[in-house]
Amino acid sequence: MSGSLACVGIGMTLGAHICPLSKSYIEQADVVFSAVSHGITELWLQEMHQDVRSLQKYYQEGKSRQITYNEMVTAMMTEVRAGKKVVGAFYGHPGVFAQAPHKSIAMAKAEGFPAKMIPGISAEDCLIADLGIDPGRFGCQQFEASQFMFYKRQYDPSSYLILWQIGSAGDRSLTKFSTGAAYRLVLIELLSEKYPLEHQVILYEAAVLPIDNIRIETISLSELVGADIHMHTTLVIPPSEKMLPNEKLVARLAEIEQELA
């Protein structure tokens, strides 16, 4: 049982976000599996380790992503079971919007292998910094866009609402890399139950390469239907309403404070 698994986060921007611990795991591994889509990032990983194997090959248009994730887990676990120190290197944080790291770590532990996750700077961290958002000011709710559409989720328009992966919003098959305007119109109709169509929303994309421009594009909710949306585009909806004071509860707390005084 000499095999082991570590799923590490390399952050979002190439070379700028990786922590010393993640770098150490990559350098000391027997084999590194790379879940990055950019060729330059792949080359950067190969500078740290001679045996880097891409997991991107398992993605195919028309193929269920559930099958893809299972194949990724199988690829990593095969080497763990062979007694190797295995590292999975993932964009951002390996535990955020990534099934394969969670599944492979759970499987490795169940089979008695040492397994852990090393956090990284996620797209959420970059979003907070780039947009100047403090989640503690008004509160912040986050959902994967398709899940937000498929289920009756309760959300508060007096807080920030962040919808991830809107490029594939509404894809029930898990086989599409993107969905079109008709799907997006359904999302707009859902959001219009609580937000005016003229409410200003933000399209955000983090920088992957140091030379990349951060995308911060403000449009109205109604304009979302024709907007330029990519797989990594995130929709940020600022509050449209003021927070309503809970006067009854505040009065009760005031009574407690008086009694203590």
Protein Blocks (a to p, Z undefined) as FASTA:
>chain_A
ZZccddddebjbehklpcfklmmmmmmpmbdcddbfbfklmmmmmmmpcbdcdfklmpcg
hiafklmmmmmmmmmmmmmmnopacddddehjfkgopfklmmmmmmmmmnopacdddddd
dfklmmmmmnopafklnopadddfklmmmpccdddfkbccddehkllgoianopafbdcf
klmmmmmmmmmmmpcfklccddddddfbfkbccddddddfklmmmmccdfklccddddfb
dcdddfklmmmmmmmmmmmZZ
